[in-house]
């Protein structure tokens, strides 16, 4: 049984709006499904970002700074001499 007692003298006056629990439950389930979809999407984005960051870290640690400096200095020397 739904309670349809007057709400009072609030902004809606003394209106009576019965809301069935089934309707509220249906709306809550819809919101829950949307939130689950958002969580899954965000999880994928986080995993993708994390894998990209790991790839950059591997590259950074695989190439020593001295090799990069040597290559840059060779390129600069060649460009200055030509």
TILO-434517 format. One line per field, with one value per residue (C-alpha): x, y, z; residue number from 0. Coordinates in nm, 4 decimals, padded with zeros to 6 digits, always signed. Example, Ala and Ser with C-alpha at 12.3 -4.5 7.8 and 13.67 -1.06 7.14 Angstrom:
2
px <- [+01.2300	+01.3670]
py <- [-00.4500	-00.1060]
pz <- [+00.7800	+00.7140]
n <- [0	1]
//
This chain:
82
px <- [+00.0000	+00.1340	+00.1154	-00.0664	-00.0819	-00.0564	+00.2977	+00.2158	+00.2357	+00.5676	+00.6498	+00.3986	+00.1145	-00.0855	-00.0360	-00.0368	+00.2006	+00.2103	+00.5336	+00.5382	+00.8451	+00.8624	+00.9127	+01.1853	+01.3529	+01.3445	+01.5038	+01.7715	+01.8548	+01.8913	+02.1262	+02.3237	+02.3692	+02.4908	+02.7387	+02.8689	+02.9270	+03.1164	+03.3349	+03.4234	+03.5058	+03.7221	+03.9004	+03.9916	+04.1184	+04.3296	+04.4766	+04.5568	+04.7227	+04.9214	+05.0464	+05.1529	+05.3401	+05.5163	+05.6171	+05.7728	+05.9536	+06.0994	+06.2250	+06.3756	+06.5653	+06.6685	+06.8531	+07.1234	+07.1525	+07.5148	+07.4116	+07.1454	+07.3949	+07.6520	+07.3998	+07.2822	+07.6393	+07.7210	+07.4134	+07.4978	+07.8595	+07.7514	+07.4998	+07.7569	+08.0224	+07.7955]
py <- [+00.0000	+00.3400	+00.6277	+00.9213	+01.1499	+01.5203	+01.6451	+01.9668	+02.3301	+02.2987	+02.4383	+02.2011	+02.2800	+01.9864	+01.7668	+01.3893	+01.1987	+00.8247	+00.6736	+00.2987	+00.1216	-00.0714	+00.2525	+00.3683	+00.0282	+00.0343	+00.3788	+00.2750	-00.0319	+00.1883	+00.4220	+00.1241	-00.0099	+00.3295	+00.3544	+00.0036	+00.0989	+00.4112	+00.2117	-00.0396	+00.2379	+00.4227	+00.0982	+00.0456	+00.4022	+00.3646	+00.0341	+00.1841	+00.4890	+00.2717	+00.0467	+00.3505	+00.4919	+00.1581	+00.1480	+00.4955	+00.4006	+00.0890	+00.2940	+00.5573	+00.3027	+00.0938	+00.3817	+00.5287	+00.9066	+00.8911	+00.7264	+00.9881	+01.2653	+01.1136	+01.0850	+01.4437	+01.5743	+01.3868	+01.5331	+01.8838	+01.8495	+01.7260	+02.0088	+02.2717	+02.1378	+02.1272]
pz <- [+00.0000	-00.0959	+00.1479	-00.0134	+00.2870	+00.2084	+00.1958	+00.3764	+00.2870	+00.1087	-00.2340	-00.3939	-00.1599	-00.0350	-00.3435	-00.3122	-00.5367	-00.4802	-00.6070	-00.6285	-00.4995	-00.8261	-01.0215	-00.7858	-00.8022	-01.1832	-01.1905	-00.9434	-01.1524	-01.4602	-01.2733	-01.1450	-01.5000	-01.6203	-01.3319	-01.4032	-01.7673	-01.6602	-01.4203	-01.6931	-01.9412	-01.6894	-01.6022	-01.9677	-02.0010	-01.6878	-01.8081	-02.1489	-01.9963	-01.7581	-02.0394	-02.2441	-01.9472	-01.8898	-02.2584	-02.2340	-01.9138	-02.0774	-02.3694	-02.1407	-01.9336	-02.2358	-02.4053	-02.1830	-02.1790	-02.2967	-02.6263	-02.6877	-02.6106	-02.8462	-03.1306	-03.0815	-03.0752	-03.3984	-03.5680	-03.4477	-03.5668	-03.9073	-03.9506	-03.8489	-04.0892	-04.3923]
n <- [0	1	2	3	4	5	6	7	8	9	10	11	12	13	14	15	16	17	18	19	20	21	22	23	24	25	26	27	28	29	30	31	32	33	34	35	36	37	38	39	40	41	42	43	44	45	46	47	48	49	50	51	52	53	54	55	56	57	58	59	60	61	62	63	64	65	66	67	68	69	70	71	72	73	74	75	76	77	78	79	80	81]
//
